[in-house]
Amino acid sequence: MTETLPDRLSVDPRSPHYNEAVLQHDIGIRFEGKDRNDVNEYCVSEGWIRVSVGKTVDRRGNPLTIKLNGRVEPYFRDPKPAA
């Protein structure tokens, strides 16, 4: 795949960094050398990810998130071969 991932991407449709076309692909996030499956938003240039804090929500029903700082590597996951 020749496409590159954006510097910043969010899964929240209300965010200005939401990109539905990119999110249709299977995207992986490697944070500090470990694969993460719970990332809500990331920024490569600033070096952070946002992850949900359990099932806790704010008064508007949005999940509460925390920002973790470190090395962020987004990548396209390879499609699994058909059996």
C-alpha positions as CSV (number, residue, x, y, z in Angstrom):
1,M,0.0,0.0,0.0
2,T,1.5,3.3,-1.1
3,E,-0.6,5.5,1.1
4,T,0.9,7.1,4.2
5,L,-0.9,7.7,7.5
6,P,-1.6,11.2,8.7
7,D,0.5,12.8,11.4
8,R,-2.6,13.0,13.6
9,L,-5.7,10.8,13.5
10,S,-8.8,10.4,15.7
11,V,-11.6,7.9,15.8
12,D,-14.1,10.5,17.1
13,P,-16.3,11.8,14.2
14,R,-16.6,15.2,15.9
15,S,-12.9,15.7,15.9
16,P,-11.2,17.8,13.1
17,H,-8.6,15.0,12.8
18,Y,-11.2,12.4,12.0
19,N,-10.7,10.8,8.5
20,E,-13.2,8.1,7.6
21,A,-11.4,7.1,4.4
22,V,-8.2,6.3,6.3
23,L,-10.1,4.6,9.2
24,Q,-11.6,2.1,6.7
25,H,-8.2,0.4,6.5
26,D,-6.8,-1.8,9.3
27,I,-4.5,0.5,11.2
28,G,-2.1,-0.5,14.0
29,I,-0.4,1.7,16.5
30,R,2.9,0.8,18.1
31,F,3.5,2.8,21.2
32,E,6.9,2.5,22.9
33,G,7.5,-0.7,21.0
34,K,4.2,-2.4,22.0
35,D,1.1,-2.8,19.8
36,R,-1.9,-1.0,21.3
37,N,-5.5,-1.8,20.4
38,D,-7.2,0.8,22.6
39,V,-6.0,4.1,21.0
40,N,-8.6,6.8,20.4
41,E,-6.3,9.4,18.9
42,Y,-2.6,9.8,18.2
43,C,-0.1,12.4,17.1
44,V,3.3,11.3,15.7
45,S,5.0,14.7,15.6
46,E,4.1,15.5,19.3
47,G,4.6,11.9,20.5
48,W,1.4,11.1,22.3
49,I,-1.7,8.8,22.2
50,R,-5.1,9.1,23.9
51,V,-6.6,6.0,25.4
52,S,-9.9,5.4,27.2
53,V,-10.0,5.1,31.0
54,G,-12.0,1.9,31.4
55,K,-15.8,2.4,30.9
56,T,-15.9,5.8,32.6
57,V,-17.8,8.5,30.7
58,D,-18.2,12.3,31.2
59,R,-21.6,14.0,31.7
60,R,-22.1,14.1,27.9
61,G,-21.5,10.4,27.5
62,N,-18.1,10.7,25.9
63,P,-15.4,8.3,27.2
64,L,-12.8,9.8,29.5
65,T,-9.3,9.6,28.1
66,I,-5.8,10.0,29.2
67,K,-2.8,11.2,27.2
68,L,0.3,9.1,27.2
69,N,3.6,10.5,25.9
70,G,6.2,8.4,24.1
71,R,7.2,7.1,20.6
72,V,4.3,6.6,18.3
73,E,4.5,4.4,15.1
74,P,1.2,4.1,13.1
75,Y,1.2,1.4,10.4
76,F,-1.2,-0.4,8.0
77,R,-1.7,-4.0,9.2
78,D,-1.2,-6.6,6.5
79,P,-4.5,-8.2,5.4
80,K,-4.9,-11.8,6.6
81,P,-4.6,-14.4,3.8
82,A,-7.9,-16.0,2.8
83,A,-8.2,-19.7,3.8
